[in-house]
């Protein structure tokens, strides 16, 4: 238990959750520690397919809900897009303390997997263009590599356009850079170290 009786989640919790579900994944040891998941593309030398989680409080007629949005690393969606996606009358980015309490993960390093049931998870449709997605694991020295379809199932997530022209209602196709080759996660959840 962490501060204020909050259960702190970490990489081992996510790893065990995925193993229990029989989902292939990879826990990757990073060369250096990261401050947020937005640092993953540089750390992994993968220009696309890295994700970060942005958390919001969604005001609805029935009360306030907590939501985790899984987005391409470094992107921040427009508040109007988030409001529409969450069917909310207003949204507010969650504070670090709210993120820590609601998710159990360190703010900036929230994993989209193994979140509490009451956290609503949305995944940006732009990430579905990648076979494998890399995201944070709640700790600064490791990352998760997981097939996108497995991430969607493990996170019980809904896929919606959150970034790009489609999200803004302007039509067009969400653009993304594709890595020339994406390694597949190890079937047994093997840990590998980046060079």
Residue pairs with C-beta under 8 A, 6 or more apart in sequence:
1 7
1 8
2 8
2 100
3 100
4 101
6 100
6 101
6 104
7 104
8 104
8 105
8 106
8 138
9 103
9 104
9 105
9 111
9 114
9 138
10 137
10 138
10 139
11 27
11 111
11 137
11 138
11 139
11 142
11 144
13 114
13 138
14 111
14 113
14 114
14 137
14 138
14 144
15 25
15 27
15 137
15 189
17 113
17 114
17 154
18 25
18 113
18 146
18 150
18 154
18 189
19 189
21 153
21 154
23 146
23 150
23 153
23 154
24 146
24 147
24 150
24 184
24 185
24 186
24 187
24 188
24 189
25 144
25 145
25 146
25 150
25 185
25 186
25 189
26 144
26 145
26 146
26 183
26 185
26 186
26 189
26 190
26 191
26 192
27 137
27 142
27 143
27 144
27 145
27 189
27 190
27 191
27 192
28 44
28 134
28 142
28 143
28 144
28 145
28 191
28 192
28 193
28 194
29 141
29 142
29 191
29 192
29 193
29 194
30 43
30 44
30 140
30 141
30 142
30 143
30 194
31 43
31 194
31 195
32 43
33 140
33 141
34 40
34 43
34 109
34 136
34 140
34 141
35 108
35 140
36 52
36 108
36 109
36 136
37 50
37 51
37 52
37 53
37 73
37 108
37 109
37 110
37 135
37 136
38 52
38 73
38 74
38 108
39 73
40 46
40 50
40 51
40 52
40 73
40 134
40 135
40 136
40 143
41 47
41 48
41 50
41 73
41 74
43 143
43 194
44 50
44 134
44 143
44 194
45 194
46 134
46 179
46 182
47 177
47 179
48 72
48 130
48 176
48 177
48 178
48 179
49 127
49 130
49 132
49 133
49 134
49 179
49 182
50 72
50 73
50 133
50 134
50 135
51 70
51 71
51 72
51 73
51 112
51 123
51 127
51 133
51 134
51 135
52 70
52 71
52 72
52 73
52 74
52 75
52 108
52 135
52 136
53 68
53 69
53 70
53 71
53 110
53 111
53 112
53 135
53 136
54 68
54 69
54 71
54 76
54 77
54 93
55 66
55 67
55 68
55 69
55 93
55 94
55 98
55 99
55 102
55 103
55 107
55 110
56 66
56 67
56 69
56 82
56 86
56 91
56 92
56 93
56 94
57 64
57 65
57 66
57 67
57 91
57 92
57 93
57 94
57 98
58 64
58 65
58 66
58 67
58 82
58 83
58 86
58 87
58 88
58 90
58 91
58 120
59 88
59 89
59 90
59 91
59 92
60 86
60 87
60 88
60 89
61 89
65 86
65 88
65 120
66 94
66 98
66 102
66 118
66 119
66 120
67 86
67 91
67 119
67 120
67 121
67 122
68 103
68 110
68 112
68 115
68 119
68 120
68 121
68 122
69 77
69 82
69 85
69 121
69 122
69 123
69 124
69 162
70 112
70 121
70 122
70 123
70 124
70 127
70 135
70 151
70 155
70 157
71 77
71 124
71 126
71 127
71 162
71 163
72 124
72 126
72 127
72 163
72 176
75 124
75 163
77 85
77 124
77 162
77 163
77 167
78 167
78 168
79 91
81 161
81 162
81 163
81 167
81 168
82 88
82 91
82 162
83 89
83 90
83 91
85 122
85 160
85 162
86 120
86 122
94 102
96 107
96 108
97 107
99 105
99 107
99 110
100 106
100 107
102 116
102 118
102 119
103 110
103 115
103 116
103 119
104 115
104 116
104 138
105 111
105 115
105 136
105 138
106 138
106 139
106 140
108 136
109 136
109 137
109 138
109 139
109 140
110 136
110 138
111 135
111 136
111 137
111 138
111 144
112 121
112 123
112 135
112 151
112 154
112 155
112 157
113 144
113 146
113 151
113 154
113 155
114 154
115 121
115 155
121 155
121 156
121 157
121 158
122 157
122 158
122 159
122 160
122 162
123 151
123 152
123 155
123 157
123 158
123 159
123 160
124 159
124 160
124 161
124 162
124 163
124 167
125 159
125 160
125 161
125 162
125 166
125 174
126 161
126 162
126 163
126 164
126 174
126 176
127 133
127 148
128 148
128 152
128 159
129 174
129 176
129 178
130 148
130 176
130 178
130 179
130 182
131 147
131 148
131 182
131 184
132 145
132 146
132 147
132 148
132 182
132 183
132 184
132 185
133 145
133 146
133 147
133 148
133 151
134 143
134 144
134 145
135 143
135 144
135 146
135 151
136 143
136 144
137 143
137 144
145 183
145 185
146 154
146 185
147 184
147 185
151 157
152 159
160 167
161 167
161 174
163 174
164 172
164 173
164 174
164 175
165 171
165 172
165 173
165 174
166 172
166 173
166 174
167 174
186 192
